[in-house]
């Protein structure tokens, strides 16, 4: 591994070696054998210390066993560090590691600096030895936690000074903390514009414009449904799988642009969308997700195609764990118009957003063809406070008119 070394105190050691060597020579010339032996012992000690710290830390490696963990807020996991040392042993060292504060290290000394935890660990590794250090972590908030900096400090055996090594290579480790899952207070009703009077979650019909995967071929499958590329890759016939046509098909749209003077608006919206995704998954309702965060590609915003099941839910949760209010955003109304133009709307549309004049206009237009739900329940009591009109009381003061 590539380390950058910072050394302090070596000039004092080298000066001490020169002084003791000179005094040892003078003592020998003056036939002071006992004094010569004392100066020679001090010189040998300083020379050993100089030699030791010039070689210490060579072939020192640090690895993280688990590359990525996924936990919920409040759950615990273990960060396992594997340390391997070279020929020169390390004594009384201190390992300082910086980790983003989506997770909270437990049972170790730490300090918090602007969203970064600095935790310190004592380290002692013998010659050609390997040790493991287990650090318990607890999910603190939604987000991604990575190791940003690793520094090991090895103090001098005698006197002041130390050797500090800072890791120059990135450590490929991250913890995904999923958003908080809150049961949805209510239910999603099927769209009144969909043909049929009874809700159906499983259908004999498939939407050929929305492929969701492949499966093994059975004799009853049609010839035009065979996926030839997948069959050649799997060395057996594969049949295309399409999204079933259902009366309950939902698109969840999240507006990450925060309302004025609402600092916690972003996290509340994410938790609200998570509640809808959890409800759809538990009731086997196909759903897609659109978020107005800019991305690269033909679709300039985050869009997860419609699907259902636990795998689809985990994909949505991973996406929600990685987004941040610091990412570039685009107008929410532009995302709505783009999805309408591309035919990505479903019979039921859920908009997790605060109200705007342009948004209300689009909702009124869509409500003639779709079932549109504008959900701003995440605002809670703040919405009631904003809607409160000031009342005139007898103690109100008035400026006299000119």
ABEGO torsion letter per residue (X at the ends): XBBBBBBBGAAAAAAAAAAAAAAAAAAAAAGBAAAAAAAAAAAAAAAAAAAAAAABGBGBBBBBABABBBBBBGBBBBBBBBBBBBABBBBGBBBBBBBBAABBBBGBBBBBBGGBBBBBBBBBBBBGBBBBBBBBBBBABBEBBBBABBBBBBBBABEBEBBBBBBABBBBBBBBBBBBBBBBBEBBBBBAABBEABBBABBABBBAABBAEBBBBBAABBAAABBAAAAAAAGBBBBBBBBBBBABBBBBBBBABBBBGBAAAAAAAAAAAAAAAAAAAAAGBBBBBBBBBBBBEABABBBBBBBBEAAAAAAAAAAAAABBAABBBBBAAAAAAAAAAAGABBABBBBBBBBBAAAAAAAAAAAAABBBBBBAAAAEAAAAAAABBBBBBAABBBBBBX
